[in-house]
Structure formats: structure tokens, C-alpha cells
């Protein structure tokens, strides 16, 4: 296979770059080592779209988040991405030290050109957040903070790219990079060699590993672990805005916020670790989050009971705590997009634009003319629960599968699940179905719908139920058929069973 540009990594950054480049008459390939896109940091973050009021505007990540923010509203309209544009955020304060931090952030926000920032008193804060700890004294209010669905953002960007001709190769792991005369030549993968003129290294937590395949590097990616609580929707009324605790040296502060679907998300702590595949939650970490932040700010939120799941995300923190976006020092045609920790998601449109400029700067003979048939959007996903009763009836008349509710918690139909399996980037495992449709994201966490989803995947993909996975690569849901269990030898005093 040959291509003009090869993107390594199917997170929100890789997807945004693919979306940006798909506008032009370029041949573009995106490779992802997992069974689906959005399998790393992009699927486990706070889902916030920052306006940049609290960033260092002199750093690259500060400049890019400030540039990117105005693009999100139109992008989400074009691609049908759930987005609460003006939810707003409040940094809450309980003491004089917190006030010092807020005044500094207010000054920084004004310096960055952010409008509407103001410090609010206790009375106003209690009106805005009736369930907040009444001991709160003041807050820094920012009306511009938005909340997005990070799964759908990543998926929508990648699907639009595919619609416009980008090839997405899943389960394709980069093993080596081939260079000649200090120029990129090809990428060796577990599925063969792909010749390319340009390589974009958007490999997230493993961007340092990929970069070291072409030269000695001066940066390292260290995972910064953050753990989260997710609360049932029945408590959704308790939190109205994105609520920050006072920030620390390594974090903007822990946060409690409503999601686009009406749950409450709370977290995360920040723990530097070595293992880039350590996604385990810990009792110590979850206790720290609940004790220091959740119970302190919203006492009515419980430690257990209405917590429907807990999960961990790993931020790809680079040496220097800034984005690393630029050419390799010794090999032409290789571009690093590394260290994409917060605000990576919020910066993604501007990151993609910067990468385009870097590719143009190589002065290769690449066709950057705009495609005549370029499509700005994608087909709007059918979401039955968002339709009126009459609209639902019309859909069900055309396709009875839309009348078969598979996931009761989130009201997801069989038709929507089948649609997800046949979207531009197919959902071929249970977690991929969950990210596209929310089936399995409700209170029972797939306890009711899980077997039904497995059966649908088996039939639509024409594979045995034993081959259906949770998230690809050996994560089989079933071990064997019950009828294949057989007694080899039995008796009154002992039995041996073949498993």
C-alpha cells in the first residue's frame, strides 16, 4: 500500500488531523493498533471544552486552545455531536488562599481575552448551585465552558474523514519506521508495509516510542493517572455547572460536572505512574477524590449506591508539560504530535490546522487543492429516544428494529445497534457499540442488554458468539457453549467436568 500521509493513532488528535486533511486531494491513511478508534485518553477524560481562561498563553497548548475554541460550535453542528456550549464553570472557594488563586486566574483570563469572567459571592453561588456545600464562600464564574461527548467527537471526526476518502486501518500496530537518506520511506506494521511520504505521530501515550523509531529523542511520555466517578442520572439535578475545586500544581483542580447525557462525572486525581497500560482504579485513589472533593463540595452525592461505574484515564504528559508539535530533527517527513494532555481535546481543531501547515512546509509535491465533492458533515445517527412519538412511529414503520428496545437504561433500539455496526467506521465489539449508542452505559452497565448486544454482533458480523469481544484482541465475552460442558466421569463421591 502507498499513501501520501500516514497518521499513527486513532484518538481525538489523530481523528482531527484526518478530518482536516480529508478536505484536500491527498491520499491519507490512519492506523490504530486497537480494535476501534477512541480507545486511549480520548475515551476517559473530563469531556470539557475549555475556552483557555486558565492556561499559560505563552505555551503552545495555551495558544492552541485559545485558537480552537471558536471552531467547536460549528463543528458540532456539522457533525451532529452533542455539545453543551454555554454550560459554564465555577471554581469554588472556601478560604482566603482560594481567593488568591481565583484572583490570579481572573487576571490570567482577562489577559487571554476571555469575556464574562467574574468572582461571585456566596449568595449568588448558592442560587446557581442549590445543593453545593453551604460553607462555600465565593467562586470564579466562567460562562464560556462547554461540555462535549468525547466519544462522539472522536468518532464523528473520523467518520467524516472516511466519508471523504481517508482509510482507517484498525488492529494495525506500527512495528518500525523505514527511512532512507534521512527521509521517511515507509511504516512497517503487523499487517505489512505502508509506503508514505509523511508520517504524523499522534500515538498518545506511545508517541515517544514511535518517535524513537526514527531518531534519538529528548522527551518522554509519562502517564498521569486520573480516576473518575460516574453517577446515575437520577442525581443529575444536583449539579448545574462544571464545578472545580481550587487548582494544584499538576491539575486545574478536581471537577464535578453534568455530562451531555445527564449523568454526573466527578474526578480526577493526578498520579504519575510508569505503566502505560495501568487503567485500574484503586481504593486509595477513589477515596481521595470522594473525601477531598466530592463530599466536600456536594455532600449529598454518595460514595456508593448511585455510583454506576468508576474508571481511569491516563494523560499523556510529556517532559516540559507542553504540547510537542513539530518536525523530527534528523528525518524529513516525520511530524511529532506528542504530549497531548489537557487541554488536548479542546485544542484538537487548532492542532489539526497546525499539522496541515507543517505538512505544507515540507514543500513536497502534494495536492492541497480542495476536493470538489467534499462533504462537511456525516449522516445524522438515529437516536430513537430523542424523537417525538410520531417520529418514532414513522421510523418503526420503515424498520421494525427501531421498535425493539435492547438497552432499557438508555432506551437504545436494536435498529440503532445494527446501524452502529454498519457505520463508516464499524462497531465490531461491545464497547464500540457502547461508545456509539450508549447501550450498556446506564445504571445496570450492560447487565440487561449485554447478552442481546452479543447476539446482534454475532448475527450482523456473521461470526460465532464465542468470537464476539468486549474490546477486541482476545477479550472474548464467552468461554464456551454450555452444551459443550460434559461429564467425563461421574459417581456418587466424585465428578469430573470438562470445561
Secondary structure, DSSP 8 states (H G I E B T S, - for coil): -EEEEEEE--SHHHHHHHHHHTTBS--EEEE-SSSSSS-SGGGSS--EE--STTS-TTSHHHHHHHHHGGGHHHHHHHHT--EETT--EEEEE-SHHHHHHHHHHHHHHHHTT--S-EEEEHHHHHHH-TTS-TT--EEEEETT-EEE-HHHHHHHHHHHHHHTT-EEE-S--EEEEEEETTEEEEEEETTEEEEEEEEEE--GGGHHHHHTTTS--S--EEEEEEEEEEE-GGGGGG--SEEE----SS-S--EEEE-TTS-EEEE---EE-S-TT-----HHHHHHHIIIIIHHH-TTS-SSSSEEEEEEEEEEEETTSS-EEEE-SSSBTEEEEE---TTHHHHHHHHHHHHHHHHHHTT------B-TT--SS------GGGS-HHHHHHHHHH-GGGG-EEETTTTEEHHHHHHHHTSSS---SHHHHHHHH-TT-STTTTTTTHHHHHHHHHHHHT--GGG-BSSSTT-BS----GGG-EEEEE-SS-EEEE-
